[in-house]
Amino acid sequence: QVQLVESGGGPVQSGGSLRLSCVASGSICNINVMGWYRQAPGKQRELVADITRSGLTNYADSVKGRFTISRDNAKNTMYLQMNSLKPEDTAVYYCNALKSLRNYWGQGTQVTVSS
């Protein structure tokens, strides 16, 4: 089992910044890909960004150039630096870990961007 705990969400004004953190615990060996997803009200959950153990990254087009995903394997922690936030970034952000073809999810953290 893998446990994921997110933190760092909250209210922010348009153009502002937030940094989300996700700490992994439990059976964390061989977690390859970790990622951030988000779900806005009435919409499906979507990939924001993901990162492999070796540091290869992938971003949704809507956040390229504004968000940066990173991972500290020694601390079992993943981060999402979000800059130039827009109201359309408002959503619950979820941490995800893929291990042995099984997806693990955190409880989510709310990000609310006001105009």
Disulfide bonds with the S-S distance in Angstrom:
Cys22-Cys95 1.94
